[in-house]
Amino acid sequence: MPIKAEPTFSLKDRLFNEKKIKIIAGEIAAVHPAFEADRFTAKVAGKLPELELMDRLHWIRECLHDFLPSDYRVAAKILKDSLPPPSDPNLTDNDFGSFIYGPYGAFVAEYGCTQKDVKFSLKILKEMTKRFSVEFPIRSFINAFPEETMTELQKWAKDKHYHVRRLASEGARPSLPWAKNITLDYKAPLPILDILHADKTRFVTRSVANHLNDISKVDPELVVKTLKRWKKAKKQNKKELTYIIKHSLRTLENQGHTAALKLLGYKKGDITVENFSVSPLVKIGATLSFTFSVSSHAKTSHNLLVDYHLHFKKANGSLVHKTFKISKTSIEPGQTLEFDKQHLLRPMTTRVLHPGMHEVELQINGATYGRQAFELVE
């Protein structure tokens, strides 16, 4: 029988709760006295327990629509005017703002994504993103009005506020988690990324790297080519560009993509793997152990990226793998390195463990070196 992990906390209750609803209701009433803060709070809070995370966001959006003036532009301006001060522009990272303002951007996307209101709505979203990212709402505008929206994002890539600059990349990501798909050609935001890769703020450059990592899943060669071009341009300092390259290529690194590994400083060398041994039987919740040695027959030292694939058994009996890291190291000519790895096989909220045969596969600098099975039991 598959075993699942128990959730440790409720994200939906942390992000959307009655206390936070009261806060935004008070802020709105402060700029629009006709807003019935108590009734709004009671209506929203009364339904929260039965709703999941994103459903709560949409419910708050609907209640805002019910309690604000029926004129979209009047209502949107009230929401904008009620916002707290922008996030500190002097910060550089880990300042996501408050999720409670997520429904505001959703309000704009739902009721203001029209030809008549597109310019007005984009201005509103620009202000809102300084408090909490509107990366989800902006995608509605990218789909409906790609030319107008991408023109604005190009400008926002040079904005003074780093949240606005980040949005120019994050909102147009091809595979943004939790977000709706966009019909935009994945190559279209590249001129924006060309600007933002030189940004001095990690919050922005991380988005750029995530954006390229998304693209790498459909066009690896374009990503490698783009990073090489940025490296040659020298517009970003060496340390930050190294971070961008590593973070952009993490999927290709796991896949053993030759050109990506070469850019990261890894090439297939003259090595052999010996003494690969795996625990034959592992209980769910216990530790898998495996050992192996790597010997170099090259004439010069070289870097080693030592990974392993765990091939998990699915409910239908097929295998699906996930890549894990062992070491990033170097090896000298004639040297032998010994590896002893343990992996705790416990249930997680993101993975169900099924008893049966599983496999471990070694990958070094993108090449595979042996694959052995073990049995997972309850």
C-alpha positions as CSV (number, residue, x, y, z in Angstrom):
1,M,0.0,0.0,0.0
2,P,1.4,3.5,-0.9
3,I,2.3,5.7,2.0
4,K,1.8,9.5,2.0
5,A,3.3,12.1,4.3
6,E,1.0,14.2,6.4
7,P,1.1,18.0,5.7
8,T,2.9,20.0,8.4
9,F,0.9,23.2,8.1
10,S,-1.8,25.0,6.2
11,L,-0.5,27.4,3.6
12,K,-4.0,28.6,2.7
13,D,-4.7,29.6,6.3
14,R,-1.4,31.3,6.6
15,L,-1.9,33.4,3.5
16,F,-5.6,34.1,3.6
17,N,-7.4,34.4,7.0
18,E,-9.9,36.7,8.7
19,K,-7.2,38.8,10.4
20,K,-5.7,39.7,7.0
21,I,-9.2,40.3,5.5
22,K,-9.9,42.9,8.2
23,I,-6.6,44.6,7.4
24,I,-7.4,45.1,3.7
25,A,-11.0,46.0,4.5
26,G,-9.8,48.8,6.8
27,E,-7.3,50.1,4.2
28,I,-10.0,50.2,1.5
29,A,-12.5,52.0,3.9
30,A,-9.8,54.6,4.7
31,V,-9.8,55.8,1.1
32,H,-13.4,55.0,0.3
33,P,-15.6,55.5,3.4
34,A,-18.6,54.0,1.7
35,F,-16.9,50.6,1.7
36,E,-18.8,48.3,4.1
37,A,-15.7,46.8,5.8
38,D,-17.5,44.7,8.4
39,R,-19.9,43.2,6.0
40,F,-17.2,42.5,3.5
41,T,-15.0,40.8,6.1
42,A,-17.9,38.7,7.4
43,K,-18.8,37.6,3.9
44,V,-15.3,36.7,2.9
45,A,-14.4,35.0,6.1
46,G,-17.6,33.0,6.3
47,K,-16.6,30.9,3.2
48,L,-12.8,30.7,3.6
49,P,-12.8,27.3,5.5
50,E,-14.4,25.5,2.6
51,L,-12.0,26.9,0.0
52,E,-8.5,25.9,-1.2
53,L,-5.7,28.4,-1.7
54,M,-6.4,29.8,-5.1
55,D,-10.1,29.5,-4.6
56,R,-9.8,31.8,-1.7
57,L,-8.0,34.4,-3.8
58,H,-10.7,34.3,-6.4
59,W,-13.4,34.5,-3.7
60,I,-11.9,37.6,-2.3
61,R,-11.7,39.0,-5.8
62,E,-15.5,38.3,-6.3
63,C,-16.3,39.9,-3.0
64,L,-14.3,43.0,-3.9
65,H,-16.4,43.3,-7.0
66,D,-19.6,43.0,-5.0
67,F,-18.6,45.7,-2.5
68,L,-16.8,48.2,-4.6
69,P,-18.4,50.7,-7.1
70,S,-19.6,49.0,-10.3
71,D,-17.4,51.2,-12.5
72,Y,-14.3,49.2,-13.1
73,R,-11.9,52.2,-13.3
74,V,-13.3,53.7,-10.1
75,A,-13.0,50.4,-8.3
76,A,-9.5,49.7,-9.5
77,K,-8.3,53.2,-8.5
78,I,-9.7,52.7,-5.0
79,L,-7.8,49.4,-4.7
80,K,-4.6,51.1,-5.9
81,D,-5.0,54.1,-3.5
82,S,-5.7,51.8,-0.6
83,L,-2.4,50.0,-1.0
84,P,0.4,50.4,1.7
85,P,3.7,52.0,0.7
86,P,5.7,50.2,-2.0
87,S,8.2,47.5,-1.0
88,D,11.5,49.1,0.0
89,P,13.3,49.8,-3.3
90,N,16.7,49.5,-1.5
91,L,16.2,45.8,-0.8
92,T,17.6,43.3,-3.2
93,D,16.0,40.0,-2.5
94,N,13.5,37.8,-0.6
95,D,10.9,40.6,-0.4
96,F,7.8,39.1,-1.9
97,G,5.3,41.4,-0.3
98,S,2.0,40.2,1.2
99,F,-0.1,37.5,-0.6
100,I,-3.3,39.2,0.7
101,Y,-2.9,41.7,-2.2
102,G,-3.0,38.9,-4.7
103,P,-6.8,39.3,-5.3
104,Y,-6.2,43.0,-6.3
105,G,-4.2,42.0,-9.4
106,A,-6.8,39.2,-10.1
107,F,-9.5,41.9,-9.9
108,V,-7.7,43.9,-12.7
109,A,-7.3,40.8,-14.8
110,E,-10.9,39.7,-14.5
111,Y,-12.7,43.0,-15.0
112,G,-10.1,45.3,-16.7
113,C,-8.6,43.1,-19.4
114,T,-10.4,44.9,-22.3
115,Q,-9.4,46.9,-25.3
116,K,-11.0,50.0,-23.6
117,D,-9.1,49.6,-20.3
118,V,-5.8,47.9,-21.3
119,K,-3.5,51.0,-20.9
120,F,-5.3,52.0,-17.6
121,S,-5.1,48.4,-16.3
122,L,-1.4,48.0,-17.1
123,K,-0.6,51.2,-15.1
124,I,-2.6,49.9,-12.2
125,L,-0.8,46.6,-12.3
126,K,2.6,48.4,-12.3
127,E,1.7,50.0,-9.0
128,M,0.3,46.8,-7.5
129,T,3.3,44.7,-8.3
130,K,5.4,47.0,-6.0
131,R,3.4,45.4,-3.1
132,F,2.9,41.9,-4.4
133,S,3.8,40.4,-7.7
134,V,1.1,40.5,-10.4
135,E,2.9,37.8,-12.5
136,F,-0.3,35.8,-12.8
137,P,-2.6,38.7,-13.8
138,I,-0.2,40.1,-16.4
139,R,-0.5,36.9,-18.3
140,S,-4.1,37.6,-19.1
141,F,-2.9,40.8,-20.8
142,I,0.0,39.1,-22.6
143,N,-2.5,36.7,-24.1
144,A,-5.2,39.3,-25.0
145,F,-3.0,42.2,-25.9
146,P,0.5,40.9,-26.6
147,E,1.8,43.9,-28.5
148,E,0.7,46.5,-26.0
149,T,1.7,44.4,-23.0
150,M,5.2,43.5,-24.2
151,T,5.8,47.1,-25.1
152,E,5.1,48.0,-21.5
153,L,7.2,45.2,-20.1
154,Q,10.1,46.3,-22.3
155,K,9.9,49.7,-20.6
156,W,9.4,48.2,-17.1
157,A,12.7,46.3,-17.6
158,K,14.4,49.6,-16.9
159,D,12.1,50.8,-14.1
160,K,13.6,52.2,-10.9
161,H,11.7,49.7,-8.7
162,Y,13.1,46.2,-8.8
163,H,9.7,44.5,-8.4
164,V,8.6,46.2,-11.6
165,R,11.8,45.0,-13.4
166,R,11.3,41.5,-12.1
167,L,7.8,41.4,-13.4
168,A,9.0,42.1,-16.9
169,S,10.7,38.7,-16.8
170,E,8.6,36.7,-14.4
171,G,5.2,37.5,-15.9
172,A,6.4,36.2,-19.4
173,R,8.0,33.0,-18.2
174,P,6.9,30.1,-20.5
175,S,6.3,27.7,-17.6
176,L,5.4,29.9,-14.6
177,P,4.3,27.6,-11.7
178,W,0.5,27.7,-10.9
179,A,-0.1,30.2,-13.7
180,K,-2.2,30.0,-16.8
181,N,-0.4,29.2,-20.1
182,I,0.5,32.0,-22.4
183,T,0.4,31.9,-26.2
184,L,3.4,34.2,-26.6
185,D,6.4,32.8,-28.5
186,Y,9.0,31.9,-26.0
187,K,11.6,33.8,-27.9
188,A,9.7,37.1,-27.7
189,P,10.9,38.1,-24.2
190,L,14.6,37.6,-25.0
191,P,15.2,41.4,-25.6
192,I,13.8,42.0,-22.1
193,L,16.1,39.3,-20.6
194,D,19.1,40.9,-22.5
195,I,18.4,44.0,-20.4
196,L,17.6,42.3,-17.1
197,H,20.5,39.8,-17.0
198,A,22.8,42.8,-16.1
199,D,20.5,43.8,-13.2
200,K,22.2,44.4,-9.8
201,T,19.3,42.8,-7.9
202,R,19.2,39.1,-7.1
203,F,15.4,39.1,-7.0
204,V,15.5,40.1,-10.7
205,T,18.4,37.9,-11.9
206,R,16.9,34.9,-10.2
207,S,13.8,35.4,-12.3
208,V,15.9,35.8,-15.5
209,A,17.6,32.5,-14.7
210,N,14.3,30.8,-14.0
211,H,13.0,32.2,-17.3
212,L,15.9,30.7,-19.2
213,N,15.5,27.4,-17.3
214,D,11.9,27.3,-18.6
215,I,13.1,27.9,-22.2
216,S,15.8,25.2,-21.8
217,K,13.0,22.6,-21.6
218,V,12.0,23.4,-25.2
219,D,15.1,24.9,-26.8
220,P,18.4,24.0,-24.9
221,E,20.6,25.4,-27.7
222,L,19.0,28.8,-27.5
223,V,19.7,29.0,-23.8
224,V,23.3,27.9,-24.1
225,K,23.8,30.4,-27.0
226,T,22.2,33.2,-25.0
227,L,24.4,32.6,-21.9
228,K,27.5,32.5,-24.0
229,R,26.5,35.8,-25.5
230,W,26.0,37.4,-22.1
231,K,29.3,36.0,-20.9
232,K,31.0,37.6,-23.9
233,A,29.2,40.9,-23.4
234,K,30.5,41.3,-19.8
235,K,27.6,43.5,-18.7
236,Q,27.1,41.6,-15.5
237,N,29.8,41.1,-12.8
238,K,31.5,37.7,-12.9
239,K,30.1,36.3,-9.7
240,E,26.4,37.1,-10.5
241,L,26.7,35.9,-14.1
242,T,28.1,32.6,-12.7
243,Y,25.0,32.4,-10.6
244,I,22.7,33.1,-13.6
245,I,24.5,30.5,-15.7
246,K,24.3,27.8,-13.0
247,H,20.7,28.5,-12.1
248,S,19.6,28.7,-15.8
249,L,21.2,25.4,-16.6
250,R,20.0,23.3,-13.7
251,T,17.6,21.3,-15.8
252,L,20.1,20.7,-18.6
253,E,22.7,19.9,-15.9
254,N,20.5,17.1,-14.5
255,Q,19.9,15.9,-18.0
256,G,23.6,15.7,-18.8
257,H,23.3,18.1,-21.7
258,T,26.9,18.2,-23.2
259,A,27.0,21.9,-24.2
260,A,25.5,23.1,-20.9
261,L,27.9,21.0,-18.9
262,K,30.8,22.4,-20.9
263,L,29.7,25.9,-20.1
264,L,29.5,25.0,-16.5
265,G,33.1,23.7,-16.6
266,Y,32.4,19.9,-16.9
267,K,33.5,17.7,-19.8
268,K,33.4,14.0,-20.3
269,G,36.8,12.7,-19.2
270,D,38.8,9.5,-19.1
271,I,37.4,7.9,-16.0
272,T,36.1,4.5,-14.8
273,V,33.6,3.6,-12.1
274,E,34.1,0.5,-10.0
275,N,32.7,-1.2,-7.0
276,F,29.2,0.1,-7.4
277,S,27.2,-1.5,-4.7
278,V,23.6,-0.8,-3.6
279,S,21.6,-2.0,-0.5
280,P,19.4,-4.8,-2.0
281,L,16.5,-4.3,0.4
282,V,15.2,-1.0,2.0
283,K,12.2,-0.3,4.2
284,I,10.0,2.7,3.5
285,G,11.2,5.4,6.0
286,A,14.7,3.9,6.2
287,T,17.9,4.8,4.3
288,L,19.2,3.5,1.0
289,S,23.0,3.2,1.0
290,F,25.3,2.8,-2.0
291,T,29.0,3.1,-2.7
292,F,31.3,3.3,-5.7
293,S,34.7,4.6,-6.7
294,V,35.8,6.8,-9.6
295,S,39.3,6.6,-11.1
296,S,40.9,9.0,-13.5
297,H,43.0,7.9,-16.4
298,A,43.4,11.4,-17.9
299,K,46.6,13.4,-18.2
300,T,45.2,16.5,-16.5
301,S,42.9,17.2,-13.6
302,H,39.3,18.0,-14.4
303,N,36.0,18.8,-12.7
304,L,33.5,16.1,-11.8
305,L,29.8,16.6,-11.4
306,V,28.6,13.4,-9.7
307,D,24.8,12.8,-9.7
308,Y,22.5,9.9,-9.3
309,H,19.1,9.1,-10.7
310,L,16.6,7.4,-8.4
311,H,14.1,5.5,-10.6
312,F,10.9,5.4,-8.5
313,K,8.2,2.8,-9.1
314,K,4.8,4.4,-10.0
315,A,1.4,3.0,-9.2
316,N,1.1,1.4,-12.7
317,G,4.5,-0.4,-12.2
318,S,6.5,1.9,-14.6
319,L,9.5,3.8,-13.4
320,V,10.1,7.6,-13.3
321,H,13.4,9.1,-12.2
322,K,14.5,12.1,-10.2
323,T,18.0,13.4,-10.2
324,F,20.0,14.1,-7.0
325,K,23.4,15.6,-6.3
326,I,26.3,13.8,-4.8
327,S,29.3,16.0,-5.3
328,K,30.9,18.8,-7.4
329,T,34.6,18.1,-7.1
330,S,37.8,17.6,-9.1
331,I,40.0,14.6,-9.7
332,E,43.7,14.4,-10.4
333,P,45.5,12.2,-12.9
334,G,45.7,8.6,-11.5
335,Q,43.5,9.5,-8.5
336,T,40.7,7.3,-7.2
337,L,37.8,8.9,-5.3
338,E,35.6,6.8,-3.0
339,F,31.9,7.7,-2.6
340,D,29.5,6.5,0.1
341,K,26.0,7.9,-0.2
342,Q,22.8,7.6,1.9
343,H,19.3,8.5,0.7
344,L,16.4,8.6,3.2
345,L,13.4,7.1,1.5
346,R,10.5,8.6,3.4
347,P,7.2,9.7,2.1
348,M,6.8,13.3,1.0
349,T,3.7,15.4,0.2
350,T,5.0,15.6,-3.4
351,R,5.7,11.9,-3.8
352,V,4.0,8.6,-3.0
353,L,6.3,5.7,-2.3
354,H,5.2,2.3,-3.8
355,P,6.8,-1.0,-2.6
356,G,8.6,-2.9,-5.2
357,M,11.7,-2.7,-7.4
358,H,13.4,0.6,-7.7
359,E,16.8,1.5,-9.3
360,V,19.8,3.8,-8.8
361,E,21.7,5.1,-11.7
362,L,25.0,7.0,-11.6
363,Q,25.7,10.0,-13.8
364,I,29.1,11.7,-14.0
365,N,29.6,14.8,-16.2
366,G,26.5,13.8,-18.1
367,A,27.4,10.2,-18.8
368,T,25.8,7.3,-17.1
369,Y,27.9,4.7,-15.3
370,G,25.9,1.8,-14.1
371,R,22.4,1.1,-12.9
372,Q,21.4,-1.2,-10.0
373,A,18.1,-2.3,-8.6
374,F,16.9,-2.5,-5.0
375,E,13.6,-3.5,-3.4
376,L,11.5,-1.1,-1.4
377,V,9.3,-2.8,1.3
378,E,6.8,-1.6,3.9
